[in-house]
Amino acid sequence: MARRLAPEEKALWKKVAATVEPIAKRPLPLEPKAPPTVKPPKPTPRSTATVAAPRAPAPLPPPRRTWAGSTLDGHWDRRLRKGLVRPDMSIDLHGHSLASAQALLDDAIGRALIRGARVLLVVAGRLRPGADRLPLMHGDPRPRGAIRASLPEWLSISPYADRIVALRPAHISHGGGGAVYVILRRPRED
């Protein structure tokens, strides 16, 4: 609902309106024609088939863990950055397909946990600068560095995800940008 103008607002509006020059007269637009009447489609006879009951919604996948917020104490992080931590085990995923690399990674994490390892070095290679602009060779649909890029997702859906504490870039002496440390939780002794 519009409000009414106060007397001083009316006076001010009249002054403003007096300063306005009208635009050259233009022909008024034609009124739009009434839309043609559309007849609704004739109903088609329905089949006598019974309608299937709606399916129950699929269960949601487990929440994915992100490694950006994973924290280690400052002592661990400093030692990892300086290259003072020696990996207990390592695995090299170069030359593997994405599926085989994921299976090997899960297998290596399982073996590391059995051995009581704390740091697993995963060498996966890195995306070379400009590699995403290179033509695909031999029909390979993935860019170079796809294994390295997939590691955080694989670790978040791994059967051992609850035993993985953090994911950190490796020191240059252990492979630099082409490798990562997977920090594993040690089992608690009762």
C-alpha positions as CSV (number, residue, x, y, z in Angstrom):
1,M,0.0,0.0,0.0
2,A,1.4,3.4,-1.0
3,R,1.7,6.1,1.6
4,R,0.3,9.6,1.1
5,L,2.7,12.5,0.7
6,A,2.9,15.2,3.4
7,P,2.0,18.8,2.3
8,E,5.6,19.8,2.2
9,E,6.5,16.7,0.1
10,K,3.7,17.6,-2.3
11,A,5.0,21.2,-2.7
12,L,8.5,19.8,-3.3
13,W,7.3,17.3,-5.9
14,K,5.4,20.1,-7.8
15,K,8.6,22.1,-8.0
16,V,10.6,19.1,-9.3
17,A,7.8,18.2,-11.8
18,A,7.8,21.8,-13.2
19,T,11.5,21.5,-14.2
20,V,11.0,18.4,-16.3
21,E,10.5,18.7,-20.0
22,P,8.3,16.0,-21.6
23,I,9.9,13.7,-24.1
24,A,8.8,14.1,-27.8
25,K,5.5,12.5,-28.3
26,R,5.8,8.9,-29.5
27,P,3.0,6.7,-30.7
28,L,1.7,4.6,-27.9
29,P,2.5,0.9,-28.3
30,L,-0.4,-1.1,-29.6
31,E,-2.3,-3.1,-27.1
32,P,-1.2,-6.7,-27.2
33,K,-3.7,-9.0,-28.9
34,A,-5.4,-11.5,-26.8
35,P,-3.7,-14.8,-27.0
36,P,-5.4,-17.3,-29.2
37,T,-7.5,-19.7,-27.2
38,V,-5.8,-23.0,-26.9
39,K,-7.8,-26.1,-26.5
40,P,-6.5,-28.5,-24.0
41,P,-5.3,-31.8,-25.4
42,K,-7.8,-34.6,-25.5
43,P,-7.1,-37.1,-22.7
44,T,-5.6,-40.3,-23.9
45,P,-6.9,-43.5,-22.4
46,R,-4.6,-44.7,-19.7
47,S,-3.1,-48.1,-19.7
48,T,-4.3,-50.5,-17.0
49,A,-0.7,-51.2,-15.9
50,T,-0.1,-50.7,-12.2
51,V,2.3,-48.0,-11.1
52,A,5.4,-49.3,-9.4
53,A,5.9,-48.2,-5.8
54,P,8.6,-45.5,-5.5
55,R,11.9,-46.9,-4.5
56,A,13.4,-46.0,-1.1
57,P,16.2,-43.4,-1.5
58,A,19.7,-44.8,-1.7
59,P,21.7,-44.5,1.5
60,L,24.0,-41.5,1.6
61,P,27.7,-42.3,1.3
62,P,29.8,-41.8,4.4
63,P,31.0,-38.3,4.9
64,R,34.4,-37.6,3.2
65,R,37.3,-36.6,5.3
66,T,39.3,-33.6,4.3
67,W,42.9,-33.5,5.1
68,A,43.3,-29.7,5.1
69,G,42.1,-29.4,8.7
70,S,44.1,-32.4,9.9
71,T,46.4,-31.2,12.6
72,L,49.5,-32.6,14.1
73,D,51.3,-31.0,16.9
74,G,53.8,-28.3,15.9
75,H,56.7,-30.6,16.7
76,W,55.6,-33.2,14.1
77,D,54.9,-30.6,11.4
78,R,58.3,-28.9,11.9
79,R,60.1,-32.2,11.7
80,L,58.2,-33.2,8.5
81,R,58.9,-29.8,6.9
82,K,62.6,-30.0,7.7
83,G,62.9,-33.6,6.5
84,L,63.9,-35.0,9.9
85,V,61.2,-37.7,9.9
86,R,62.2,-40.9,8.2
87,P,59.3,-42.8,6.6
88,D,58.7,-46.3,8.1
89,M,57.5,-47.6,4.7
90,S,57.2,-46.3,1.2
91,I,55.2,-47.2,-1.9
92,D,55.7,-46.0,-5.5
93,L,52.5,-45.6,-7.6
94,H,54.2,-44.5,-10.8
95,G,53.1,-46.3,-13.9
96,H,49.9,-47.7,-12.4
97,S,46.3,-47.1,-13.6
98,L,44.1,-45.2,-11.2
99,A,42.3,-48.3,-10.2
100,S,45.4,-50.4,-9.5
101,A,47.1,-47.4,-7.7
102,Q,44.1,-47.1,-5.4
103,A,44.2,-50.8,-4.6
104,L,47.9,-50.8,-4.0
105,L,47.6,-47.7,-1.7
106,D,44.9,-49.5,0.4
107,D,47.1,-52.6,0.6
108,A,50.2,-50.6,1.6
109,I,48.2,-48.8,4.3
110,G,47.0,-52.1,5.7
111,R,50.5,-53.6,5.7
112,A,51.9,-50.4,7.4
113,L,49.3,-50.6,10.1
114,I,50.1,-54.3,10.7
115,R,53.8,-53.4,11.1
116,G,53.0,-50.5,13.4
117,A,54.4,-47.9,11.0
118,R,53.7,-44.3,11.7
119,V,54.8,-42.6,8.5
120,L,54.0,-44.0,5.0
121,L,55.7,-42.3,2.1
122,V,53.5,-42.4,-1.1
123,V,55.4,-41.5,-4.3
124,A,52.8,-40.6,-6.9
125,G,54.4,-38.0,-9.2
126,R,53.2,-34.5,-9.8
127,L,51.4,-32.6,-12.4
128,R,54.0,-30.9,-14.6
129,P,53.5,-27.2,-15.4
130,G,51.4,-26.9,-18.5
131,A,50.7,-30.6,-18.6
132,D,47.0,-29.9,-18.7
133,R,47.5,-28.1,-22.0
134,L,49.3,-30.9,-23.7
135,P,47.5,-33.1,-26.2
136,L,46.4,-36.5,-24.9
137,M,48.7,-39.3,-25.9
138,H,47.6,-42.8,-26.9
139,G,44.0,-42.1,-26.0
140,D,44.9,-41.6,-22.3
141,P,41.9,-39.6,-20.9
142,R,43.6,-38.5,-17.8
143,P,46.2,-35.7,-17.4
144,R,49.6,-36.4,-15.9
145,G,49.5,-36.2,-12.1
146,A,46.0,-37.8,-11.8
147,I,47.2,-40.3,-9.2
148,R,48.7,-37.5,-7.0
149,A,45.5,-35.4,-7.4
150,S,43.3,-38.4,-6.4
151,L,45.2,-39.3,-3.2
152,P,43.1,-37.1,-0.8
153,E,39.9,-38.6,-2.1
154,W,41.2,-42.1,-2.0
155,L,42.4,-41.7,1.6
156,S,39.0,-40.2,2.7
157,I,37.1,-43.3,1.4
158,S,39.7,-45.8,2.3
159,P,38.7,-48.7,4.7
160,Y,41.5,-47.3,6.9
161,A,40.4,-43.7,6.9
162,D,39.8,-43.7,10.6
163,R,43.4,-44.7,11.2
164,I,44.9,-41.9,9.0
165,V,45.8,-38.9,11.0
166,A,47.1,-36.5,8.4
167,L,48.4,-36.0,4.9
168,R,51.4,-33.8,4.4
169,P,53.7,-32.9,1.4
170,A,57.0,-34.8,1.4
171,H,60.3,-33.1,2.0
172,I,62.5,-32.6,-1.1
173,S,64.8,-35.4,0.0
174,H,61.8,-37.8,-0.1
175,G,60.4,-36.7,-3.4
176,G,59.1,-33.2,-2.8
177,G,55.9,-32.2,-4.7
178,G,55.7,-35.7,-6.2
179,A,55.3,-37.5,-2.9
180,V,53.3,-37.2,0.3
181,Y,53.5,-38.5,3.9
182,V,50.5,-40.4,5.1
183,I,50.7,-40.1,8.9
184,L,49.0,-43.2,10.6
185,R,47.6,-43.5,14.0
186,R,49.3,-46.0,16.2
187,P,47.0,-48.6,17.8
188,R,46.4,-47.9,21.5
189,E,47.8,-50.5,23.8
190,D,45.4,-51.6,26.4
